[in-house]
Amino acid sequence: MSVPSRIIRITPGVLPMADVRVADREITCCLAYVPEAQVGDFVLVQNGFAIDLLDPESAAQSLAAFAELGVIDDPDTV
Amino acid sequence: MTQRWVLDEIVDPFGAKVVVDRAPDGTVREARFDLAGLPRVDPLLTGHLAAEVPSLVERLCGVCPAAHHLAGIRALESLAGGVELPVAAVLSRQLLHHASAISTHAVRAVTTNRDDAMTLRRLAKQVMTAVGSPGHFPATAVPGGVATPIDAEARDRCRALVPDALAAATRIADRTLPLAGPVDDFPGADVALADEDGRPDLLGSRLRAVAADGRVIIDAAPVGEWDGLVAESMPGDSAPRPYLIAVGPEHGQYRVGPVAQLRIGRLTTPRAAALQDEWSRRGGHAAGARTVITVHSVEVIAAILDRPELLDGRILVEPAAHSGAGAGVGIGWVDGPRGLLVHRYRTVDDGRVGAATVLTPTAQNEYWLALLLRRAVAADRDAPGPDDVPGHAADRGDTGPGEQGHGDPAGPYGPPMAARRLVDLEDAIREADPCLPCSSAPAGAMGLVVEERASGAPGAPSAVSPRSGDPSAVPTGPDRPSAPAGQVSDPSGGQ
């Protein structure tokens, strides 16, 4: 599953890491694939890696799809 | 209002776990990649309008959106009774599909050929943008064709990037192919899409299956025959263990992906075909296969960009019936970066989905991955580690960026698993390449959790079916009646 998540802080490094909020959880993920990501950006996260950046509109569409399928209970973006 | 994960207790989208099943004497009975974090979305699709399903699945899966996009649209066209697409639309879809393959495979070369990897990603992005898919989720294909025509300027921007991209892809292949890799002793068949001549075609209309001994099991089956080709041993399961019906559940296991794509026939583009020959001579590891397919995809894109029909303004036909409007069965397939992906929708009279099956490459390759993992875990604990063995994935440039050390988790059944064993597990996972970013994680950064279970314990993996030369394996039959893959989530079994 691919989870749109908003970056709330970034820890630079050889493997840059970010804390992201997804639904009601905060998780840490690796930004190695999207080094251009900034705080506030939406990313798709899987297995601890942010795999791509999403614009806010696309993130909203993804969250709406998750809500429509009952995977989350509110499509509002975080 | 704060969002809440309804499936929080069931799905951990952030986990990657290997389950090792040990006999009482400590020997490895089986090792499996836990796919519980990859639940099948099939049941969630029931009741939705068929026309909405492709984009829903793209959004849920996210790792291979272009493959799901194209397979889903093809399934909708199949529901409409089949559509004869305009040539320009066919070419635009091929551009999207091959660009997606390049983008996916290029990530693996970031550690060893960073500039070349970025060159390939630039071409892929330019091509996807040119065909109307600038974002992560594609919008190129629509039932009956494509949404927007490519124009000459966009084509020329792509063309300008091709020579450097082809040189970059070739350099990556030249570096990767000579490196040692895992011994390929997979006993099952290789399955991939092909053209009508039996040659690999990632967006082909035919399915071809070739046995390990080279015997052709399925020559050129059209998509309409899908339900008679593959069945699932454990219908609906995250790890359904599909098999070729023609061979049977006992020995009909197969794999998909770049290795299979190269094993079912000779590539149609010259430089990649020459590299394919070298790949075959050198033993045929998956890392090499990915680089050969990347060269092939660049060559295919170059050839398409030279075709005048690409700029033909006719990009859309009206399907004979509105896709998904009535009752029926639609099947769409593509051979994505990780292998064969199949969407099957059964609709009812109002065009809503009565049952859907999305059979992913990861699900199809789980048996192969289990064999690779079992071998990695069962290897002699004193065997040389990755520092001693040339050809580790990091040497092959088959990992993502960065590098860090492994942990050393202890298992409850014997001594701690050595760091080198975790590296072996990572290599096994990279070889089969499940559709998770952990597959291309930096060496040591896959975040694997290894869970050891006593044989027969609840949740312990079931044993691998016995293979030749593997007398230790315990036979296991399907614990439910097999069903054609297209009917796994279709209790009615009918149309």
HADDOCK unambig.tbl for C-alpha pairs under 7 A between the chains (distance, minus, plus):
assign (segid A and resid 1 and name CA) (segid B and resid 13 and name CA) 6.21 0.50 0.50
assign (segid A and resid 1 and name CA) (segid B and resid 38 and name CA) 6.57 0.50 0.50
assign (segid A and resid 1 and name CA) (segid B and resid 60 and name CA) 5.22 0.50 0.50
assign (segid A and resid 1 and name CA) (segid B and resid 61 and name CA) 4.58 0.50 0.50
assign (segid A and resid 1 and name CA) (segid B and resid 62 and name CA) 6.66 0.50 0.50
assign (segid A and resid 2 and name CA) (segid B and resid 59 and name CA) 6.97 0.50 0.50
assign (segid A and resid 2 and name CA) (segid B and resid 60 and name CA) 5.55 0.50 0.50
assign (segid A and resid 2 and name CA) (segid B and resid 61 and name CA) 5.26 0.50 0.50
assign (segid A and resid 2 and name CA) (segid B and resid 62 and name CA) 4.90 0.50 0.50
assign (segid A and resid 2 and name CA) (segid B and resid 63 and name CA) 6.92 0.50 0.50
assign (segid A and resid 14 and name CA) (segid B and resid 402 and name CA) 6.59 0.50 0.50
assign (segid A and resid 15 and name CA) (segid B and resid 402 and name CA) 6.25 0.50 0.50
assign (segid A and resid 23 and name CA) (segid B and resid 2 and name CA) 6.89 0.50 0.50
assign (segid A and resid 23 and name CA) (segid B and resid 3 and name CA) 4.51 0.50 0.50
assign (segid A and resid 23 and name CA) (segid B and resid 4 and name CA) 5.50 0.50 0.50
assign (segid A and resid 23 and name CA) (segid B and resid 5 and name CA) 6.46 0.50 0.50
assign (segid A and resid 24 and name CA) (segid B and resid 2 and name CA) 6.24 0.50 0.50
assign (segid A and resid 24 and name CA) (segid B and resid 3 and name CA) 5.40 0.50 0.50
assign (segid A and resid 24 and name CA) (segid B and resid 4 and name CA) 5.24 0.50 0.50
assign (segid A and resid 32 and name CA) (segid B and resid 401 and name CA) 6.40 0.50 0.50
assign (segid A and resid 46 and name CA) (segid B and resid 13 and name CA) 6.10 0.50 0.50
assign (segid A and resid 46 and name CA) (segid B and resid 14 and name CA) 5.74 0.50 0.50
assign (segid A and resid 46 and name CA) (segid B and resid 436 and name CA) 6.72 0.50 0.50
assign (segid A and resid 46 and name CA) (segid B and resid 437 and name CA) 6.25 0.50 0.50
assign (segid A and resid 47 and name CA) (segid B and resid 13 and name CA) 6.07 0.50 0.50
assign (segid A and resid 47 and name CA) (segid B and resid 14 and name CA) 3.79 0.50 0.50
assign (segid A and resid 47 and name CA) (segid B and resid 15 and name CA) 5.35 0.50 0.50
assign (segid A and resid 47 and name CA) (segid B and resid 16 and name CA) 6.54 0.50 0.50
assign (segid A and resid 47 and name CA) (segid B and resid 436 and name CA) 6.89 0.50 0.50
assign (segid A and resid 47 and name CA) (segid B and resid 437 and name CA) 6.45 0.50 0.50
assign (segid A and resid 47 and name CA) (segid B and resid 438 and name CA) 6.14 0.50 0.50
assign (segid A and resid 48 and name CA) (segid B and resid 14 and name CA) 5.50 0.50 0.50
assign (segid A and resid 49 and name CA) (segid B and resid 437 and name CA) 6.34 0.50 0.50
assign (segid A and resid 51 and name CA) (segid B and resid 437 and name CA) 6.97 0.50 0.50
assign (segid A and resid 54 and name CA) (segid B and resid 136 and name CA) 6.91 0.50 0.50
assign (segid A and resid 62 and name CA) (segid B and resid 59 and name CA) 5.38 0.50 0.50
assign (segid A and resid 65 and name CA) (segid B and resid 56 and name CA) 5.97 0.50 0.50
assign (segid A and resid 65 and name CA) (segid B and resid 59 and name CA) 6.72 0.50 0.50
assign (segid A and resid 66 and name CA) (segid B and resid 60 and name CA) 6.89 0.50 0.50
assign (segid A and resid 69 and name CA) (segid B and resid 44 and name CA) 5.90 0.50 0.50
assign (segid A and resid 70 and name CA) (segid B and resid 6 and name CA) 6.99 0.50 0.50
assign (segid A and resid 71 and name CA) (segid B and resid 5 and name CA) 6.22 0.50 0.50
assign (segid A and resid 71 and name CA) (segid B and resid 6 and name CA) 5.36 0.50 0.50
assign (segid A and resid 71 and name CA) (segid B and resid 7 and name CA) 5.91 0.50 0.50
assign (segid A and resid 72 and name CA) (segid B and resid 3 and name CA) 6.41 0.50 0.50
assign (segid A and resid 72 and name CA) (segid B and resid 4 and name CA) 5.56 0.50 0.50
assign (segid A and resid 72 and name CA) (segid B and resid 5 and name CA) 4.69 0.50 0.50
assign (segid A and resid 72 and name CA) (segid B and resid 6 and name CA) 5.23 0.50 0.50
assign (segid A and resid 73 and name CA) (segid B and resid 3 and name CA) 5.98 0.50 0.50
assign (segid A and resid 73 and name CA) (segid B and resid 4 and name CA) 5.70 0.50 0.50
assign (segid A and resid 73 and name CA) (segid B and resid 5 and name CA) 6.80 0.50 0.50
assign (segid A and resid 73 and name CA) (segid B and resid 6 and name CA) 6.46 0.50 0.50
assign (segid A and resid 74 and name CA) (segid B and resid 3 and name CA) 5.06 0.50 0.50
